[in-house]
Every structure is written in structure tokens, then in C-alpha cells.
Amino acid sequence: MKKSIILLLLSVVAMVAANGVYAQFSRLVQMSQAQQAISSFSYKGFVDVGYMAGVGHYSANKFEATTSHGLSSGNLFMGIGAGIDVLKTDDDGRDSRWNESLDDFSDNAYMIPIFFDFRYSGSGAIGMFVDFKAGISLLTGDSYITINDGVFDNDVSFYLNCSLGVRFALGAKSAFNVGLTYSLISQRYYGYDDYYYHSRYDGISLHGLGVTAGIEW
């Protein structure tokens, strides 16, 4: 009887000990996996410049320079960025209609985009890449931009930039990129009606198509 009790107690102690060892082993495995997941991410930076020609009824040509910084894992990059946009709109003399009511407007505009950047890059010496930037854009300097027979004001604009192109590897982490780009700036708009009074429209979009080139490291 005593031997049975002793064997039972030894079995219980062994089970508890084994469970404790398994728990510790599981924690070590989880910590190792977490460290591996963290180590799989590394810093990456981009500088891009491009030129987009305006398309559509409301349009503006745009030169853009941006920089993005964030983390990459494998072929994926996620980060944040900012830049400078130089917009040139058509000036056909209609902006003189605004002299009576607006003191600070121009057909040249400087805007600062602030955005999230998501990018997929192919592997190898030459590969494809897809880049998606989305955020806001802020007008600086002037209070208004003349577009056709109306104006944008200096409220916050929606910003979108999408590129598809080719990546040329220069080193283990560096590369040169060139691609086709679609750009979008969306903002409220004030235009003239037939009686030359300005009226507000709750949103128009400036579309652009062009080319972007950049370096990553």
C-alpha cells in the first residue's frame, strides 16, 4: 500500500515537473519566434522625383519630390513620408475675375504632401515594383490656386500617388527605380457661374500621369 502511494506521489511530481519544463520550453520558443519576427524587419528609405502632366477638365502639371522612411520585410515596405509638389495650372487670364474678392492667389502653387507609403518590390537584379502613397497635401505660400475659371483654397487636400515600374538593383539593399505614375489631388473648388459670382463645389480632383524615378537604400 505504501509503495503504491509513493509511486502515485512520484508520478504526480513527475507530471508537474514535466509540465513546468514544457511551459518553459514553450516560452523560449515563443521568445525566439518573436525575436526572429522582429529581426526580419529592417530600416529602408526612398527618395523619388517625378513629373506628372495634368489630364481632364480641371488639371495642373506637377513636379514632385518625396522621401519615405520605414520598415521592410522581404519584398514588402511600409513607412511614412513627405515631400514638395510644385503645381503649374493653365493661366488664361480668367484669374483677373478674382481680383475684386481675393488678394492672394497664383497659377503656381507649392504643396506639401504627407502620406503613408506601401511598396512591393520584386527580387533579383531587375524586377517590378508597385508603390502606393496616400495621405494629405497642404498648400503653402499662397491662399488660393487658380484652376480654369475658379480656385482651390488652402484647406487640406486628399493626396494619392500610385506607381508601377522597374527596379534595378545596385547592391544588397540599394536600387534605382523608374516607373509610370498616376497622381490625384482632391480639394473643394470655387468657380464662377454665368453671372460671375463665385459658387462652391464640394470637390473636384486634379488627375495627372507621368514618370517617377528614385533611389532606395
Secondary structure, DSSP 8 states (H G I E B T S, - for coil): -HHHHHHHHHHHHHHHHHHHHHHHHHHHHHHHHHHHHHHT-EEEEEEEEEEEEEESSS-EEEEEEEEEEEEEETTEEEEEEEEEEEEEE---SGGGGGGGT-SSEESEEEEEEEEEEEEEE--SSEEEEEEEEEEEEEEES-SEEEETTEEE-SS-EEEEEEEEEEEEE-SSS-EEEEEEEEEEEEEEEEEE-TTS-EEEEEEEEEEEEEEEEEEE-
